[in-house]
Amino acid sequence: MPGADGIMLHDSRTWISITDQDPIVRSKIATDGNAGLMEVIAEKLRADDFAFGESGAANIATHPAQTVLRLRPDGDRWTA
């Protein structure tokens, strides 16, 4: 079964997209390097890949819609 498609480090958190299940999850990284609990930041979002912009929002390429959208750290999203 496929797992993580994209993994990015941003703002002391690990962000993970899981394309076949459609969420984006994140986990805070502790000072000792251990990961905290996973938090679902977005559901029903088929993210193919993503990168972070200066605003702190994730710029996401979607699949199969072939669109680009932005996901704010609070989970709000809008089409770029």
mmCIF file of the N, C-alpha and C atoms, coordinates in Angstrom:
data_MODEL
# 
_entry.id   MODEL 
# 
loop_
_atom_site.group_PDB 
_atom_site.id 
_atom_site.type_symbol 
_atom_site.label_atom_id 
_atom_site.label_alt_id 
_atom_site.label_comp_id 
_atom_site.label_asym_id 
_atom_site.label_entity_id 
_atom_site.label_seq_id 
_atom_site.pdbx_PDB_ins_code 
_atom_site.Cartn_x 
_atom_site.Cartn_y 
_atom_site.Cartn_z 
_atom_site.occupancy 
_atom_site.B_iso_or_equiv 
_atom_site.pdbx_formal_charge 
_atom_site.auth_seq_id 
_atom_site.auth_comp_id 
_atom_site.auth_asym_id 
_atom_site.auth_atom_id 
_atom_site.pdbx_PDB_model_num 
ATOM 1   N N  . MET A 1 1  ? 0.849  -1.177 0.000   1.00 0.00 ? 1  MET A N  1 
ATOM 2   C CA . MET A 1 1  ? 0.000  0.000  0.000   1.00 0.00 ? 1  MET A CA 1 
ATOM 3   C C  . MET A 1 1  ? 0.892  1.237  0.000   1.00 0.00 ? 1  MET A C  1 
ATOM 4   N N  . PRO A 1 2  ? 0.627  2.215  -0.852  1.00 0.00 ? 2  PRO A N  1 
ATOM 5   C CA . PRO A 1 2  ? 1.425  3.438  -0.881  1.00 0.00 ? 2  PRO A CA 1 
ATOM 6   C C  . PRO A 1 2  ? 1.323  4.203  0.427   1.00 0.00 ? 2  PRO A C  1 
ATOM 7   N N  . GLY A 1 3  ? 2.369  4.926  0.745   1.00 0.00 ? 3  GLY A N  1 
ATOM 8   C CA . GLY A 1 3  ? 2.391  5.723  1.972   1.00 0.00 ? 3  GLY A CA 1 
ATOM 9   C C  . GLY A 1 3  ? 2.600  7.173  1.640   1.00 0.00 ? 3  GLY A C  1 
ATOM 10  N N  . ALA A 1 4  ? 3.531  7.787  2.342   1.00 0.00 ? 4  ALA A N  1 
ATOM 11  C CA . ALA A 1 4  ? 3.802  9.214  2.173   1.00 0.00 ? 4  ALA A CA 1 
ATOM 12  C C  . ALA A 1 4  ? 4.281  9.498  0.761   1.00 0.00 ? 4  ALA A C  1 
ATOM 13  N N  . ASP A 1 5  ? 3.755  10.570 0.174   1.00 0.00 ? 5  ASP A N  1 
ATOM 14  C CA . ASP A 1 5  ? 4.166  10.991 -1.161  1.00 0.00 ? 5  ASP A CA 1 
ATOM 15  C C  . ASP A 1 5  ? 5.132  12.163 -1.075  1.00 0.00 ? 5  ASP A C  1 
ATOM 16  N N  . GLY A 1 6  ? 4.838  13.094 -0.193  1.00 0.00 ? 6  GLY A N  1 
ATOM 17  C CA . GLY A 1 6  ? 5.695  14.250 -0.018  1.00 0.00 ? 6  GLY A CA 1 
ATOM 18  C C  . GLY A 1 6  ? 5.974  14.476 1.451   1.00 0.00 ? 6  GLY A C  1 
ATOM 19  N N  . ILE A 1 7  ? 7.213  14.805 1.787   1.00 0.00 ? 7  ILE A N  1 
ATOM 20  C CA . ILE A 1 7  ? 7.589  15.117 3.165   1.00 0.00 ? 7  ILE A CA 1 
ATOM 21  C C  . ILE A 1 7  ? 8.415  16.392 3.139   1.00 0.00 ? 7  ILE A C  1 
ATOM 22  N N  . MET A 1 8  ? 8.002  17.376 3.927   1.00 0.00 ? 8  MET A N  1 
ATOM 23  C CA . MET A 1 8  ? 8.718  18.647 4.010   1.00 0.00 ? 8  MET A CA 1 
ATOM 24  C C  . MET A 1 8  ? 8.894  19.030 5.469   1.00 0.00 ? 8  MET A C  1 
ATOM 25  N N  . LEU A 1 9  ? 10.003 19.681 5.757   1.00 0.00 ? 9  LEU A N  1 
ATOM 26  C CA . LEU A 1 9  ? 10.228 20.262 7.076   1.00 0.00 ? 9  LEU A CA 1 
ATOM 27  C C  . LEU A 1 9  ? 9.971  21.757 6.978   1.00 0.00 ? 9  LEU A C  1 
ATOM 28  N N  . HIS A 1 10 ? 9.155  22.271 7.903   1.00 0.00 ? 10 HIS A N  1 
ATOM 29  C CA . HIS A 1 10 ? 8.849  23.705 7.898   1.00 0.00 ? 10 HIS A CA 1 
ATOM 30  C C  . HIS A 1 10 ? 8.421  24.124 9.297   1.00 0.00 ? 10 HIS A C  1 
ATOM 31  N N  . ASP A 1 11 ? 9.038  25.182 9.803   1.00 0.00 ? 11 ASP A N  1 
ATOM 32  C CA . ASP A 1 11 ? 8.637  25.786 11.067  1.00 0.00 ? 11 ASP A CA 1 
ATOM 33  C C  . ASP A 1 11 ? 8.619  24.768 12.211  1.00 0.00 ? 11 ASP A C  1 
ATOM 34  N N  . SER A 1 12 ? 9.692  23.977 12.322  1.00 0.00 ? 12 SER A N  1 
ATOM 35  C CA . SER A 1 12 ? 9.845  22.952 13.371  1.00 0.00 ? 12 SER A CA 1 
ATOM 36  C C  . SER A 1 12 ? 8.769  21.877 13.326  1.00 0.00 ? 12 SER A C  1 
ATOM 37  N N  . ARG A 1 13 ? 8.245  21.628 12.133  1.00 0.00 ? 13 ARG A N  1 
ATOM 38  C CA . ARG A 1 13 ? 7.240  20.565 11.951  1.00 0.00 ? 13 ARG A CA 1 
ATOM 39  C C  . ARG A 1 13 ? 7.569  19.764 10.697  1.00 0.00 ? 13 ARG A C  1 
ATOM 40  N N  . THR A 1 14 ? 7.180  18.526 10.732  1.00 0.00 ? 14 THR A N  1 
ATOM 41  C CA . THR A 1 14 ? 7.247  17.674 9.550   1.00 0.00 ? 14 THR A CA 1 
ATOM 42  C C  . THR A 1 14 ? 5.854  17.650 8.942   1.00 0.00 ? 14 THR A C  1 
ATOM 43  N N  . TRP A 1 15 ? 5.759  17.984 7.661   1.00 0.00 ? 15 TRP A N  1 
ATOM 44  C CA . TRP A 1 15 ? 4.496  17.968 6.919   1.00 0.00 ? 15 TRP A CA 1 
ATOM 45  C C  . TRP A 1 15 ? 4.550  16.798 5.944   1.00 0.00 ? 15 TRP A C  1 
ATOM 46  N N  . ILE A 1 16 ? 3.480  16.012 5.879   1.00 0.00 ? 16 ILE A N  1 
ATOM 47  C CA . ILE A 1 16 ? 3.456  14.800 5.055   1.00 0.00 ? 16 ILE A CA 1 
ATOM 48  C C  . ILE A 1 16 ? 2.161  14.753 4.252   1.00 0.00 ? 16 ILE A C  1 
ATOM 49  N N  . SER A 1 17 ? 2.299  14.551 2.934   1.00 0.00 ? 17 SER A N  1 
ATOM 50  C CA . SER A 1 17 ? 1.114  14.318 2.102   1.00 0.00 ? 17 SER A CA 1 
ATOM 51  C C  . SER A 1 17 ? 1.033  12.827 1.824   1.00 0.00 ? 17 SER A C  1 
ATOM 52  N N  . ILE A 1 18 ? -0.190 12.305 1.852   1.00 0.00 ? 18 ILE A N  1 
ATOM 53  C CA . ILE A 1 18 ? -0.436 10.888 1.590   1.00 0.00 ? 18 ILE A CA 1 
ATOM 54  C C  . ILE A 1 18 ? -1.457 10.839 0.455   1.00 0.00 ? 18 ILE A C  1 
ATOM 55  N N  . THR A 1 19 ? -0.949 10.830 -0.778  1.00 0.00 ? 19 THR A N  1 
ATOM 56  C CA . THR A 1 19 ? -1.790 11.014 -1.956  1.00 0.00 ? 19 THR A CA 1 
ATOM 57  C C  . THR A 1 19 ? -2.924 10.005 -2.061  1.00 0.00 ? 19 THR A C  1 
ATOM 58  N N  . ASP A 1 20 ? -2.677 8.740  -1.776  1.00 0.00 ? 20 ASP A N  1 
ATOM 59  C CA . ASP A 1 20 ? -3.724 7.729  -1.973  1.00 0.00 ? 20 ASP A CA 1 
ATOM 60  C C  . ASP A 1 20 ? -4.829 7.814  -0.925  1.00 0.00 ? 20 ASP A C  1 
ATOM 61  N N  . GLN A 1 21 ? -4.619 8.558  0.168   1.00 0.00 ? 21 GLN A N  1 
ATOM 62  C CA . GLN A 1 21 ? -5.649 8.683  1.201   1.00 0.00 ? 21 GLN A CA 1 
ATOM 63  C C  . GLN A 1 21 ? -6.161 10.111 1.351   1.00 0.00 ? 21 GLN A C  1 
ATOM 64  N N  . ASP A 1 22 ? -5.538 11.072 0.667   1.00 0.00 ? 22 ASP A N  1 
ATOM 65  C CA . ASP A 1 22 ? -5.962 12.469 0.541   1.00 0.00 ? 22 ASP A CA 1 
ATOM 66  C C  . ASP A 1 22 ? -5.790 13.389 1.755   1.00 0.00 ? 22 ASP A C  1 
ATOM 67  N N  . PRO A 1 23 ? -5.050 13.045 2.816   1.00 0.00 ? 23 PRO A N  1 
ATOM 68  C CA . PRO A 1 23 ? -4.819 14.052 3.851   1.00 0.00 ? 23 PRO A CA 1 
ATOM 69  C C  . PRO A 1 23 ? -3.420 14.670 3.742   1.00 0.00 ? 23 PRO A C  1 
ATOM 70  N N  . ILE A 1 24 ? -3.246 15.762 4.454   1.00 0.00 ? 24 ILE A N  1 
ATOM 71  C CA . ILE A 1 24 ? -1.918 16.279 4.759   1.00 0.00 ? 24 ILE A CA 1 
ATOM 72  C C  . ILE A 1 24 ? -1.853 16.303 6.274   1.00 0.00 ? 24 ILE A C  1 
ATOM 73  N N  . VAL A 1 25 ? -0.820 15.694 6.822   1.00 0.00 ? 25 VAL A N  1 
ATOM 74  C CA . VAL A 1 25 ? -0.650 15.636 8.267   1.00 0.00 ? 25 VAL A CA 1 
ATOM 75  C C  . VAL A 1 25 ? 0.644  16.349 8.640   1.00 0.00 ? 25 VAL A C  1 
ATOM 76  N N  . ARG A 1 26 ? 0.735  16.738 9.901   1.00 0.00 ? 26 ARG A N  1 
ATOM 77  C CA . ARG A 1 26 ? 1.979  17.355 10.357  1.00 0.00 ? 26 ARG A CA 1 
ATOM 78  C C  . ARG A 1 26 ? 2.241  16.927 11.793  1.00 0.00 ? 26 ARG A C  1 
ATOM 79  N N  . SER A 1 27 ? 3.512  17.034 12.160  1.00 0.00 ? 27 SER A N  1 
ATOM 80  C CA . SER A 1 27 ? 3.941  16.656 13.492  1.00 0.00 ? 27 SER A CA 1 
ATOM 81  C C  . SER A 1 27 ? 5.021  17.621 13.946  1.00 0.00 ? 27 SER A C  1 
ATOM 82  N N  . LYS A 1 28 ? 4.890  18.138 15.146  1.00 0.00 ? 28 LYS A N  1 
ATOM 83  C CA . LYS A 1 28 ? 5.907  19.028 15.697  1.00 0.00 ? 28 LYS A CA 1 
ATOM 84  C C  . LYS A 1 28 ? 7.148  18.206 16.025  1.00 0.00 ? 28 LYS A C  1 
ATOM 85  N N  . ILE A 1 29 ? 8.313  18.771 15.765  1.00 0.00 ? 29 ILE A N  1 
ATOM 86  C CA . ILE A 1 29 ? 9.573  18.106 16.066  1.00 0.00 ? 29 ILE A CA 1 
ATOM 87  C C  . ILE A 1 29 ? 10.098 18.680 17.385  1.00 0.00 ? 29 ILE A C  1 
ATOM 88  N N  . ALA A 1 30 ? 10.309 17.815 18.364  1.00 0.00 ? 30 ALA A N  1 
ATOM 89  C CA . ALA A 1 30 ? 10.804 18.240 19.674  1.00 0.00 ? 30 ALA A CA 1 
ATOM 90  C C  . ALA A 1 30 ? 12.280 18.608 19.592  1.00 0.00 ? 30 ALA A C  1 
ATOM 91  N N  . THR A 1 31 ? 12.764 19.307 20.593  1.00 0.00 ? 31 THR A N  1 
ATOM 92  C CA . THR A 1 31 ? 14.175 19.710 20.609  1.00 0.00 ? 31 THR A CA 1 
ATOM 93  C C  . THR A 1 31 ? 15.117 18.518 20.627  1.00 0.00 ? 31 THR A C  1 
ATOM 94  N N  . ASP A 1 32 ? 14.644 17.355 21.108  1.00 0.00 ? 32 ASP A N  1 
ATOM 95  C CA . ASP A 1 32 ? 15.489 16.158 21.102  1.00 0.00 ? 32 ASP A CA 1 
ATOM 96  C C  . ASP A 1 32 ? 15.410 15.396 19.777  1.00 0.00 ? 32 ASP A C  1 
ATOM 97  N N  . GLY A 1 33 ? 14.632 15.938 18.803  1.00 0.00 ? 33 GLY A N  1 
ATOM 98  C CA . GLY A 1 33 ? 14.517 15.318 17.487  1.00 0.00 ? 33 GLY A CA 1 
ATOM 99  C C  . GLY A 1 33 ? 13.367 14.351 17.337  1.00 0.00 ? 33 GLY A C  1 
ATOM 100 N N  . ASN A 1 34 ? 12.676 14.017 18.420  1.00 0.00 ? 34 ASN A N  1 
ATOM 101 C CA . ASN A 1 34 ? 11.535 13.112 18.332  1.00 0.00 ? 34 ASN A CA 1 
ATOM 102 C C  . ASN A 1 34 ? 10.314 13.827 17.781  1.00 0.00 ? 34 ASN A C  1 
ATOM 103 N N  . ALA A 1 35 ? 9.465  13.072 17.129  1.00 0.00 ? 35 ALA A N  1 
ATOM 104 C CA . ALA A 1 35 ? 8.228  13.615 16.569  1.00 0.00 ? 35 ALA A CA 1 
ATOM 105 C C  . ALA A 1 35 ? 7.118  13.570 17.607  1.00 0.00 ? 35 ALA A C  1 
ATOM 106 N N  . GLY A 1 36 ? 6.259  14.567 17.541  1.00 0.00 ? 36 GLY A N  1 
ATOM 107 C CA . GLY A 1 36 ? 5.082  14.583 18.397  1.00 0.00 ? 36 GLY A CA 1 
ATOM 108 C C  . GLY A 1 36 ? 3.942  13.837 17.722  1.00 0.00 ? 36 GLY A C  1 
ATOM 109 N N  . LEU A 1 37 ? 2.743  14.011 18.248  1.00 0.00 ? 37 LEU A N  1 
ATOM 110 C CA . LEU A 1 37 ? 1.563  13.370 17.671  1.00 0.00 ? 37 LEU A CA 1 
ATOM 111 C C  . LEU A 1 37 ? 1.265  13.937 16.296  1.00 0.00 ? 37 LEU A C  1 
ATOM 112 N N  . MET A 1 38 ? 0.785  13.091 15.405  1.00 0.00 ? 38 MET A N  1 
ATOM 113 C CA . MET A 1 38 ? 0.383  13.532 14.078  1.00 0.00 ? 38 MET A CA 1 
ATOM 114 C C  . MET A 1 38 ? -0.947 14.262 14.164  1.00 0.00 ? 38 MET A C  1 
ATOM 115 N N  . GLU A 1 39 ? -1.044 15.347 13.414  1.00 0.00 ? 39 GLU A N  1 
ATOM 116 C CA . GLU A 1 39 ? -2.240 16.164 13.359  1.00 0.00 ? 39 GLU A CA 1 
ATOM 117 C C  . GLU A 1 39 ? -2.667 16.274 11.900  1.00 0.00 ? 39 GLU A C  1 
ATOM 118 N N  . VAL A 1 40 ? -3.923 15.997 11.611  1.00 0.00 ? 40 VAL A N  1 
ATOM 119 C CA . VAL A 1 40 ? -4.436 16.157 10.255  1.00 0.00 ? 40 VAL A CA 1 
ATOM 120 C C  . VAL A 1 40 ? -4.692 17.640 10.040  1.00 0.00 ? 40 VAL A C  1 
ATOM 121 N N  . ILE A 1 41 ? -3.999 18.223 9.072   1.00 0.00 ? 41 ILE A N  1 
ATOM 122 C CA . ILE A 1 41 ? -4.153 19.648 8.784   1.00 0.00 ? 41 ILE A CA 1 
ATOM 123 C C  . ILE A 1 41 ? -5.118 19.875 7.617   1.00 0.00 ? 41 ILE A C  1 
ATOM 124 N N  . ALA A 1 42 ? -5.249 18.883 6.722   1.00 0.00 ? 42 ALA A N  1 
ATOM 125 C CA . ALA A 1 42 ? -6.191 18.980 5.603   1.00 0.00 ? 42 ALA A CA 1 
ATOM 126 C C  . ALA A 1 42 ? -6.658 17.594 5.219   1.00 0.00 ? 42 ALA A C  1 
ATOM 127 N N  . GLU A 1 43 ? -7.931 17.488 4.888   1.00 0.00 ? 43 GLU A N  1 
ATOM 128 C CA . GLU A 1 43 ? -8.503 16.236 4.393   1.00 0.00 ? 43 GLU A CA 1 
ATOM 129 C C  . GLU A 1 43 ? -9.037 16.474 2.991   1.00 0.00 ? 43 GLU A C  1 
ATOM 130 N N  . LYS A 1 44 ? -9.258 15.397 2.283   1.00 0.00 ? 44 LYS A N  1 
ATOM 131 C CA . LYS A 1 44 ? -9.802 15.472 0.922   1.00 0.00 ? 44 LYS A CA 1 
ATOM 132 C C  . LYS A 1 44 ? -8.970 16.417 0.059   1.00 0.00 ? 44 LYS A C  1 
ATOM 133 N N  . LEU A 1 45 ? -7.656 16.268 0.154   1.00 0.00 ? 45 LEU A N  1 
ATOM 134 C CA . LEU A 1 45 ? -6.741 17.088 -0.618  1.00 0.00 ? 45 LEU A CA 1 
ATOM 135 C C  . LEU A 1 45 ? -5.689 16.175 -1.212  1.00 0.00 ? 45 LEU A C  1 
ATOM 136 N N  . ARG A 1 46 ? -5.836 15.864 -2.482  1.00 0.00 ? 46 ARG A N  1 
ATOM 137 C CA . ARG A 1 46 ? -4.923 14.946 -3.162  1.00 0.00 ? 46 ARG A CA 1 
ATOM 138 C C  . ARG A 1 46 ? -3.685 15.725 -3.599  1.00 0.00 ? 46 ARG A C  1 
ATOM 139 N N  . ALA A 1 47 ? -2.746 15.869 -2.675  1.00 0.00 ? 47 ALA A N  1 
ATOM 140 C CA . ALA A 1 47 ? -1.526 16.635 -2.924  1.00 0.00 ? 47 ALA A CA 1 
ATOM 141 C C  . ALA A 1 47 ? -0.478 15.748 -3.583  1.00 0.00 ? 47 ALA A C  1 
ATOM 142 N N  . ASP A 1 48 ? 0.019  16.215 -4.709  1.00 0.00 ? 48 ASP A N  1 
ATOM 143 C CA . ASP A 1 48 ? 1.078  15.479 -5.392  1.00 0.00 ? 48 ASP A CA 1 
ATOM 144 C C  . ASP A 1 48 ? 2.436  15.905 -4.848  1.00 0.00 ? 48 ASP A C  1 
ATOM 145 N N  . ASP A 1 49 ? 2.628  17.196 -4.668  1.00 0.00 ? 49 ASP A N  1 
ATOM 146 C CA . ASP A 1 49 ? 3.865  17.718 -4.101  1.00 0.00 ? 49 ASP A CA 1 
ATOM 147 C C  . ASP A 1 49 ? 3.577  19.112 -3.575  1.00 0.00 ? 49 ASP A C  1 
ATOM 148 N N  . PHE A 1 50 ? 4.446  19.603 -2.706  1.00 0.00 ? 50 PHE A N  1 
ATOM 149 C CA . PHE A 1 50 ? 4.215  20.929 -2.143  1.00 0.00 ? 50 PHE A CA 1 
ATOM 150 C C  . PHE A 1 50 ? 5.521  21.562 -1.690  1.00 0.00 ? 50 PHE A C  1 
ATOM 151 N N  . ALA A 1 51 ? 5.467  22.875 -1.528  1.00 0.00 ? 51 ALA A N  1 
ATOM 152 C CA . ALA A 1 51 ? 6.600  23.662 -1.041  1.00 0.00 ? 51 ALA A CA 1 
ATOM 153 C C  . ALA A 1 51 ? 6.027  24.838 -0.262  1.00 0.00 ? 51 ALA A C  1 
ATOM 154 N N  . PHE A 1 52 ? 6.828  25.411 0.599   1.00 0.00 ? 52 PHE A N  1 
ATOM 155 C CA . PHE A 1 52 ? 6.357  26.510 1.432   1.00 0.00 ? 52 PHE A CA 1 
ATOM 156 C C  . PHE A 1 52 ? 6.829  27.851 0.889   1.00 0.00 ? 52 PHE A C  1 
ATOM 157 N N  . GLY A 1 53 ? 5.926  28.836 0.930   1.00 0.00 ? 53 GLY A N  1 
ATOM 158 C CA . GLY A 1 53 ? 6.251  30.188 0.504   1.00 0.00 ? 53 GLY A CA 1 
ATOM 159 C C  . GLY A 1 53 ? 6.593  31.062 1.695   1.00 0.00 ? 53 GLY A C  1 
ATOM 160 N N  . GLU A 1 54 ? 6.910  32.308 1.416   1.00 0.00 ? 54 GLU A N  1 
ATOM 161 C CA . GLU A 1 54 ? 7.297  33.252 2.459   1.00 0.00 ? 54 GLU A CA 1 
ATOM 162 C C  . GLU A 1 54 ? 6.192  33.492 3.481   1.00 0.00 ? 54 GLU A C  1 
ATOM 163 N N  . SER A 1 55 ? 4.944  33.352 3.079   1.00 0.00 ? 55 SER A N  1 
ATOM 164 C CA . SER A 1 55 ? 3.818  33.585 3.987   1.00 0.00 ? 55 SER A CA 1 
ATOM 165 C C  . SER A 1 55 ? 3.623  32.454 4.985   1.00 0.00 ? 55 SER A C  1 
ATOM 166 N N  . GLY A 1 56 ? 4.336  31.344 4.797   1.00 0.00 ? 56 GLY A N  1 
ATOM 167 C CA . GLY A 1 56 ? 4.153  30.179 5.657   1.00 0.00 ? 56 GLY A CA 1 
ATOM 168 C C  . GLY A 1 56 ? 3.122  29.205 5.130   1.00 0.00 ? 56 GLY A C  1 
ATOM 169 N N  . ALA A 1 57 ? 2.442  29.586 4.038   1.00 0.00 ? 57 ALA A N  1 
ATOM 170 C CA . ALA A 1 57 ? 1.458  28.698 3.430   1.00 0.00 ? 57 ALA A CA 1 
ATOM 171 C C  . ALA A 1 57 ? 2.156  27.681 2.538   1.00 0.00 ? 57 ALA A C  1 
ATOM 172 N N  . ALA A 1 58 ? 1.567  26.517 2.431   1.00 0.00 ? 58 ALA A N  1 
ATOM 173 C CA . ALA A 1 58 ? 2.085  25.490 1.535   1.00 0.00 ? 58 ALA A CA 1 
ATOM 174 C C  . ALA A 1 58 ? 1.473  25.703 0.153   1.00 0.00 ? 58 ALA A C  1 
ATOM 175 N N  . ASN A 1 59 ? 2.310  25.729 -0.871  1.00 0.00 ? 59 ASN A N  1 
ATOM 176 C CA . ASN A 1 59 ? 1.848  25.794 -2.256  1.00 0.00 ? 59 ASN A CA 1 
ATOM 177 C C  . ASN A 1 59 ? 1.802  24.355 -2.748  1.00 0.00 ? 59 ASN A C  1 
ATOM 178 N N  . ILE A 1 60 ? 0.612  23.899 -3.099  1.00 0.00 ? 60 ILE A N  1 
ATOM 179 C CA . ILE A 1 60 ? 0.377  22.480 -3.358  1.00 0.00 ? 60 ILE A CA 1 
ATOM 180 C C  . ILE A 1 60 ? -0.035 22.232 -4.803  1.00 0.00 ? 60 ILE A C  1 
ATOM 181 N N  . ALA A 1 61 ? 0.645  21.294 -5.440  1.00 0.00 ? 61 ALA A N  1 
ATOM 182 C CA . ALA A 1 61 ? 0.229  20.796 -6.755  1.00 0.00 ? 61 ALA A CA 1 
ATOM 183 C C  . ALA A 1 61 ? -0.697 19.615 -6.485  1.00 0.00 ? 61 ALA A C  1 
ATOM 184 N N  . THR A 1 62 ? -1.908 19.677 -7.018  1.00 0.00 ? 62 THR A N  1 
ATOM 185 C CA . THR A 1 62 ? -2.886 18.623 -6.756  1.00 0.00 ? 62 THR A CA 1 
ATOM 186 C C  . THR A 1 62 ? -2.907 17.593 -7.879  1.00 0.00 ? 62 THR A C  1 
ATOM 187 N N  . HIS A 1 63 ? -3.401 16.420 -7.541  1.00 0.00 ? 63 HIS A N  1 
ATOM 188 C CA . HIS A 1 63 ? -3.514 15.339 -8.506  1.00 0.00 ? 63 HIS A CA 1 
ATOM 189 C C  . HIS A 1 63 ? -4.845 14.664 -8.258  1.00 0.00 ? 63 HIS A C  1 
ATOM 190 N N  . PRO A 1 64 ? -5.681 14.342 -9.179  1.00 0.00 ? 64 PRO A N  1 
ATOM 191 C CA . PRO A 1 64 ? -5.516 14.471 -10.612 1.00 0.00 ? 64 PRO A CA 1 
ATOM 192 C C  . PRO A 1 64 ? -6.059 15.781 -11.182 1.00 0.00 ? 64 PRO A C  1 
ATOM 193 N N  . ALA A 1 65 ? -6.505 16.701 -10.329 1.00 0.00 ? 65 ALA A N  1 
ATOM 194 C CA . ALA A 1 65 ? -7.109 17.950 -10.813 1.00 0.00 ? 65 ALA A CA 1 
ATOM 195 C C  . ALA A 1 65 ? -6.119 18.862 -11.522 1.00 0.00 ? 65 ALA A C  1 
ATOM 196 N N  . GLN A 1 66 ? -4.839 18.654 -11.296 1.00 0.00 ? 66 GLN A N  1 
ATOM 197 C CA . GLN A 1 66 ? -3.778 19.444 -11.926 1.00 0.00 ? 66 GLN A CA 1 
ATOM 198 C C  . GLN A 1 66 ? -3.979 20.938 -11.677 1.00 0.00 ? 66 GLN A C  1 
ATOM 199 N N  . THR A 1 67 ? -4.184 21.269 -10.417 1.00 0.00 ? 67 THR A N  1 
ATOM 200 C CA . THR A 1 67 ? -4.315 22.651 -10.000 1.00 0.00 ? 67 THR A CA 1 
ATOM 201 C C  . THR A 1 67 ? -3.235 22.955 -8.968  1.00 0.00 ? 67 THR A C  1 
ATOM 202 N N  . VAL A 1 68 ? -3.096 24.222 -8.660  1.00 0.00 ? 68 VAL A N  1 
ATOM 203 C CA . VAL A 1 68 ? -2.211 24.644 -7.581  1.00 0.00 ? 68 VAL A CA 1 
ATOM 204 C C  . VAL A 1 68 ? -3.068 25.396 -6.575  1.00 0.00 ? 68 VAL A C  1 
ATOM 205 N N  . LEU A 1 69 ? -2.907 25.084 -5.305  1.00 0.00 ? 69 LEU A N  1 
ATOM 206 C CA . LEU A 1 69 ? -3.623 25.819 -4.285  1.00 0.00 ? 69 LEU A CA 1 
ATOM 207 C C  . LEU A 1 69 ? -2.692 26.095 -3.125  1.00 0.00 ? 69 LEU A C  1 
ATOM 208 N N  . ARG A 1 70 ? -3.129 26.978 -2.246  1.00 0.00 ? 70 ARG A N  1 
ATOM 209 C CA . ARG A 1 70 ? -2.348 27.307 -1.058  1.00 0.00 ? 70 ARG A CA 1 
ATOM 210 C C  . ARG A 1 70 ? -3.095 26.814 0.170   1.00 0.00 ? 70 ARG A C  1 
ATOM 211 N N  . LEU A 1 71 ? -2.328 26.249 1.084   1.00 0.00 ? 71 LEU A N  1 
ATOM 212 C CA . LEU A 1 71 ? -2.877 25.759 2.344   1.00 0.00 ? 71 LEU A CA 1 
ATOM 213 C C  . LEU A 1 71 ? -2.197 26.531 3.464   1.00 0.00 ? 71 LEU A C  1 
ATOM 214 N N  . ARG A 1 72 ? -2.975 27.305 4.202   1.00 0.00 ? 72 ARG A N  1 
ATOM 215 C CA . ARG A 1 72 ? -2.430 28.071 5.326   1.00 0.00 ? 72 ARG A CA 1 
ATOM 216 C C  . ARG A 1 72 ? -2.135 27.127 6.490   1.00 0.00 ? 72 ARG A C  1 
ATOM 217 N N  . PRO A 1 73 ? -1.270 27.514 7.410   1.00 0.00 ? 73 PRO A N  1 
ATOM 218 C CA . PRO A 1 73 ? -0.968 26.656 8.565   1.00 0.00 ? 73 PRO A CA 1 
ATOM 219 C C  . PRO A 1 73 ? -2.188 26.296 9.407   1.00 0.00 ? 73 PRO A C  1 
ATOM 220 N N  . ASP A 1 74 ? -3.249 27.109 9.355   1.00 0.00 ? 74 ASP A N  1 
ATOM 221 C CA . ASP A 1 74 ? -4.461 26.800 10.108  1.00 0.00 ? 74 ASP A CA 1 
ATOM 222 C C  . ASP A 1 74 ? -5.398 25.855 9.354   1.00 0.00 ? 74 ASP A C  1 
ATOM 223 N N  . GLY A 1 75 ? -5.006 25.423 8.135   1.00 0.00 ? 75 GLY A N  1 
ATOM 224 C CA . GLY A 1 75 ? -5.814 24.488 7.362   1.00 0.00 ? 75 GLY A CA 1 
ATOM 225 C C  . GLY A 1 75 ? -6.707 25.145 6.331   1.00 0.00 ? 75 GLY A C  1 
ATOM 226 N N  . ASP A 1 76 ? -6.827 26.474 6.348   1.00 0.00 ? 76 ASP A N  1 
ATOM 227 C CA . ASP A 1 76 ? -7.632 27.175 5.351   1.00 0.00 ? 76 ASP A CA 1 
ATOM 228 C C  . ASP A 1 76 ? -6.927 27.071 3.996   1.00 0.00 ? 76 ASP A C  1 
ATOM 229 N N  . ARG A 1 77 ? -7.690 26.914 2.939   1.00 0.00 ? 77 ARG A N  1 
ATOM 230 C CA . ARG A 1 77 ? -7.081 26.790 1.605   1.00 0.00 ? 77 ARG A CA 1 
ATOM 231 C C  . ARG A 1 77 ? -7.768 27.679 0.592   1.00 0.00 ? 77 ARG A C  1 
ATOM 232 N N  . TRP A 1 78 ? -7.010 28.044 -0.427  1.00 0.00 ? 78 TRP A N  1 
ATOM 233 C CA . TRP A 1 78 ? -7.547 28.835 -1.528  1.00 0.00 ? 78 TRP A CA 1 
ATOM 234 C C  . TRP A 1 78 ? -6.751 28.545 -2.777  1.00 0.00 ? 78 TRP A C  1 
ATOM 235 N N  . THR A 1 79 ? -7.386 28.754 -3.927  1.00 0.00 ? 79 THR A N  1 
ATOM 236 C CA . THR A 1 79 ? -6.743 28.488 -5.213  1.00 0.00 ? 79 THR A CA 1 
ATOM 237 C C  . THR A 1 79 ? -5.737 29.598 -5.497  1.00 0.00 ? 79 THR A C  1 
ATOM 238 N N  . ALA A 1 80 ? -4.555 29.181 -5.890  1.00 0.00 ? 80 ALA A N  1 
ATOM 239 C CA . ALA A 1 80 ? -3.495 30.161 -6.157  1.00 0.00 ? 80 ALA A CA 1 
ATOM 240 C C  . ALA A 1 80 ? -3.651 30.763 -7.527  1.00 0.00 ? 80 ALA A C  1 
# 
